[in-house]
């Protein structure tokens, strides 16, 4: 089973049950550079997603998530 990735609004961080996702605590999540969003990953969709407690901004595959993490919103581009 492959991982599913989601982009979540930072205001929903307190609603995350970390026992249901790949991250362990709020300090281990990847945040966008402006701090407005974060990434979660899971193998089985968490109940806080299926019951509508949190509505993801985006649902991504591993490849799509890697591409997103390379954008200026998520990564400081180092010019050579």
Number of C-alpha atoms within 10 A of each C-alpha: 6 10 15 18 24 20 21 21 19 14 11 14 16 9 10 19 15 15 10 16 19 16 17 12 13 14 8 11 16 16 22 19 13 8 12 11 21 21 22 21 23 16 13 12 14 17 13 14 12 10 9 9 12 18 16 16 11 12 17 16 14 15 10 11 18 12 11 15 17 12 12 11 15 18 13 11 10 5 4 3
